Amino acid sequence: MAIIIGSGAGGATVAKELAIANIPVTIIEKGPYVESSDSFKYYDANPEGMDLLKTTCVGGSTSVSMGNAVRSLEEELKEIDIDISQEYNELETELNIHEMDDEHIGKGTQAFLDASKELGLEAKKMPKFIIDDECQICGKCAFGCPTDAKWTSKNYIDIAKDNGAKLLTNTEVIEVIYENNKVKGVKVKTINKKEENGKNEKNKEETEIEKIIYDDLIILSAGAINSAIILENSNIDAGNSLFMDGFVTMGGALKDINFDREVQMNALIKTEHFVLSPHFSTYITQQINNPNIENKDILSIMIKIPDEGIGSVKKGIVKKENTIQDIQYIAEGCSVAGAILEKAGVDPNTIISTIYRGAHPGGTAPIGKVVDNNLKTKINGFYVCDASVIPKAPGAPPILLIMALAKRLSKHLIKDILSN
């Protein structure tokens, strides 16, 4: 049997692949199983001093992703003898990754595409894993899709369960147990909730139960922050580096553009130093602070960079620094984004930016330092498969990259298990 810690892009992919191969799987998830439309309720509290977007529920941060499916670091990984080209091909077919039809390109996104072209910039539609016919075009991708038109890793968890996998929710893994360089199991803390309905109130009781779940194959996929914490609790040196895709959203007023109701990040400009994509943020409306300008009047662009990875996760404390290069890349992206917005018709007197924020944390257990090319730690039977193993910031949505690495790991594990 295999224990998989976490149900995000990495853990869910491995769980699905192993379960289909008739290998017994137990998935341990810290958060609850919730409806996709409620995913926004499970955003984690920010670490002190930073704005970092991630969630804790079945499906992880894929539940509040924009449904973007971009290949990244393909050539860089080949340089260290990790070829995931075939896995990328398989996923693009399996998830029907495609550019959405013209009916799903709203006025704001089209304005971004047209203005970019006029400025000589190479803009294209974003590859998505969204089912066009089921998408109601509501602008709520980052809150959890209300119609389940967007693929999330919860879909893979359901397939794994249909093939015999066991899912434990509201169960937090504290550390991995091993002896003589061989994994033995995991120590977990389970929160049991008891609710009793009274006449006018709901009384809640919670109890925490610690126990050990034994197994000789563990795949840690709890996300870059939590995986680093679990590795450190397990006396494995990790969390010495941390990257994020840092971003700001820059926008202004364009009357009745109704961009806030569109499929978000439905187009893309990718350069060496930054990515630009149309993205609505309520912060723009709030900062303009004009009663005559509403959410429907905002056109905005996300500027995202691959940062230099100066950060750490140690003793549960997340630290992150921005370098001069990070600031330079953001400034370059903002300059281009501002030109696009003005060309698209946005009132230049209203153009402002959000604060610098972070998404897609990774790099806390990188390949070549904490895990080998097969994502195995120094402990036999103990693997890591999530954004923590990515050796450098991809500067692009990492979901497809994580899934490709997970597919590659799954093939390795299945071959190893079936040969013994």
VENNORMO-V650484 format. One record per backbone hydrogen bond with DSSP energy under -0.5 kcal/mol. CO is the residue of the C=O (numbers start at 1). NH is the residue of the N-H. E is the energy in kcal/mol with one decimal. If there is no record, write none. Layout:
co = (CO CO)
nh = (NH NH)
e = (E E)
//
This chain:
co = (2 2 3 3 4 4 5 8 9 10 11 12 13 14 15 16 17 18 19 22 24 25 26 26 27 27 28 29 31 32 32 35 36 38 39 40 42 47 50 51 52 53 54 57 59 59 60 61 62 67 73 74 75 77 77 78 81 82 84 85 86 87 88 89 90 91 92 93 98 101 102 104 106 107 108 109 110 111 112 113 114 115 116 117 121 124 126 127 128 129 130 131 131 132 140 140 141 143 145 149 152 152 153 154 155 156 157 158 159 160 160 161 166 166 167 168 170 172 175 177 177 179 181 182 184 185 186 186 187 187 188 189 190 190 191 192 194 196 196 201 201 203 205 207 209 211 212 213 217 218 218 219 219 220 221 223 224 225 226 227 228 229 230 231 232 236 239 243 244 244 245 246 247 248 249 250 251 252 253 254 258 259 263 266 268 269 269 274 275 276 277 278 281 281 282 283 284 285 290 292 294 295 296 296 297 299 300 301 302 302 303 304 305 305 309 309 310 312 314 316 317 317 319 323 324 325 326 327 328 329 330 331 332 333 334 335 336 337 338 339 340 341 342 347 348 352 357 358 359 362 363 364 366 366 366 371 372 375 376 378 379 380 381 381 382 383 386 387 387 388 389 398 399 400 401 402 403 404 405 406 407 408 409 410 411 412 413 414 415 416 417)
nh = (4 26 5 219 6 28 221 12 13 14 15 16 17 18 19 20 21 23 22 24 2 166 4 28 29 168 6 171 170 34 58 38 39 41 42 43 56 50 52 358 54 360 44 60 62 153 63 64 65 129 77 78 79 80 82 81 83 84 88 89 90 91 92 93 94 95 97 96 128 104 105 106 110 111 112 113 114 115 116 117 118 119 121 120 123 268 100 69 98 151 132 134 135 135 143 144 144 40 148 131 155 156 157 158 159 160 161 162 163 163 165 164 27 168 169 29 191 189 187 184 185 182 380 179 215 177 188 213 174 175 211 172 192 209 193 207 205 198 203 198 203 196 194 192 190 188 214 186 3 220 383 5 221 385 8 227 228 229 230 231 232 233 234 236 235 238 313 362 246 307 359 305 357 303 354 301 352 299 347 257 261 262 266 126 124 271 276 271 304 269 302 265 284 285 286 287 288 289 293 294 297 298 257 258 254 252 279 250 277 304 248 275 246 307 242 311 321 319 317 318 314 319 312 327 328 329 330 331 332 333 334 335 336 337 338 339 340 341 342 343 344 346 345 350 351 251 247 53 245 243 366 239 369 370 371 368 375 384 372 380 382 183 218 383 377 220 389 363 390 365 367 402 403 404 405 406 407 408 409 410 411 412 413 414 415 416 417 418 419 420 420)
e = (-0.5 -2.7 -0.5 -2.9 -0.8 -3.1 -2.6 -2.6 -1.1 -2.1 -2.5 -2.5 -2.3 -2.7 -2.4 -2.3 -1.2 -2.4 -1.9 -0.6 -2.5 -2.8 -2.9 -0.5 -0.6 -3.3 -2.6 -2.5 -2.2 -0.6 -2.7 -1.9 -1.8 -1.9 -2.3 -1.0 -2.2 -1.7 -0.6 -2.7 -0.6 -0.5 -3.0 -2.8 -1.4 -0.5 -1.5 -0.9 -1.1 -1.8 -2.3 -1.3 -1.3 -1.4 -2.3 -1.9 -0.5 -0.7 -2.4 -2.3 -2.5 -2.4 -2.5 -1.6 -2.8 -2.9 -1.9 -0.8 -3.0 -1.9 -1.6 -0.8 -2.5 -2.2 -2.0 -2.4 -3.0 -2.7 -2.2 -2.1 -2.2 -1.5 -2.9 -1.6 -1.2 -2.9 -0.5 -2.3 -2.1 -2.6 -0.8 -1.2 -1.0 -1.0 -2.0 -0.9 -0.9 -1.9 -0.8 -2.6 -1.9 -0.6 -2.0 -2.3 -1.7 -2.7 -2.6 -2.4 -1.1 -0.5 -2.7 -1.9 -3.6 -0.5 -0.6 -3.2 -2.1 -3.0 -2.7 -3.5 -1.7 -1.7 -2.2 -2.6 -2.3 -3.1 -0.5 -2.8 -3.2 -1.1 -1.9 -3.0 -0.7 -2.4 -0.5 -2.1 -2.3 -0.6 -2.1 -2.7 -0.5 -2.1 -2.9 -2.9 -2.9 -3.0 -0.6 -2.5 -2.6 -0.5 -2.9 -2.9 -0.6 -2.8 -0.7 -3.2 -1.1 -1.7 -2.5 -2.7 -2.3 -2.5 -1.2 -2.5 -1.8 -0.6 -2.6 -2.3 -1.3 -1.3 -1.0 -2.7 -3.1 -3.1 -2.2 -3.0 -2.7 -2.2 -2.6 -1.4 -1.3 -1.8 -0.5 -1.2 -2.1 -0.5 -2.8 -2.7 -2.7 -2.3 -3.6 -2.3 -1.3 -0.7 -2.2 -2.4 -2.2 -1.9 -2.4 -0.6 -2.0 -1.6 -0.6 -3.1 -3.5 -1.9 -1.6 -3.0 -1.7 -0.6 -1.8 -2.7 -0.7 -0.8 -0.9 -1.2 -2.7 -2.9 -2.2 -0.5 -2.1 -0.5 -2.4 -2.1 -2.3 -2.6 -2.2 -2.3 -2.4 -2.4 -2.7 -2.0 -1.7 -2.9 -2.7 -1.5 -2.1 -2.7 -2.2 -2.3 -2.1 -2.4 -1.2 -2.1 -0.7 -2.5 -2.5 -2.3 -3.0 -2.9 -0.6 -3.3 -2.0 -2.5 -1.3 -3.1 -2.3 -2.4 -1.9 -0.5 -1.9 -2.4 -3.0 -0.5 -2.9 -3.1 -1.6 -2.0 -1.0 -2.8 -2.2 -2.6 -2.4 -2.3 -2.2 -2.1 -2.6 -2.2 -2.4 -2.6 -2.1 -1.8 -2.7 -2.9 -2.2 -2.2 -3.0 -2.6 -1.3 -0.6 -0.9)
//
